[in-house]
Amino acid sequence: MRSIFYIISGLMVMGLAYWAYHENYETQASLSDVRSLHRQIGAAHERLNVLEAEWAYLNRPDRLRDLAELNFDRLGLLPLMPDAFGRIEQVAYPTEIVFDISNSIEVSSDNAPEATQ
């Protein structure tokens, strides 16, 4: 009886050792993947920062003003004149739409033709 107990105990220890070995390598692989993802995220943040800096550089008001002056004729731009602006009272706002909610529930079969059998 003791020998069976020892054999079963030994097999259980070997099974647990294999499980621990397997889990260790899966954990190491997961940690490696996480490190790789962190590197990729860091690189993406760096690229984003560079793109934001380029965008800010290209959209400087003095640069845009110079470009507009250089391409004024080609773009067909019109100079800003005071009469191009209106007063707020001249803006036509849409009228408020009032919905009738007294009969708000609509059943799709109310208007359906009667089914004949």
Steps between C-alpha positions, in 0.01 A plus 500: 500500500787733582667437167185602311479815714867578422449442128188719490676769706801487267278529193317793658830675578619442142168630364519810717863553401404480131210741559726748683764470224236558232346798686845652551573497128154633413553782750841580353349509150218728618747735668704509181185589302416774750850647471470494122162674515640765736781567254250529214279736703803714586603516135143594401499779760829630363363496144186678619705768675706555184185524288343749741818710493504492119133598490561792734802607294312484169198688637686802633292812427793686340573205269134465401479875438809486275359201310169676453678809366714291262202308361240776528430526125517127434259415781255772406481631855316819579631748753303528822289813489287641783183468291557123475394468862140520616319565821372222721142613438544418131561132569190295421454238767274202428160504663446266789321183394229393744404134486157377600571254779140437605487196272863399531464122494461369151426134439615385160204268453237773558491600134565155359230338286305223663634154428247263350531131535 
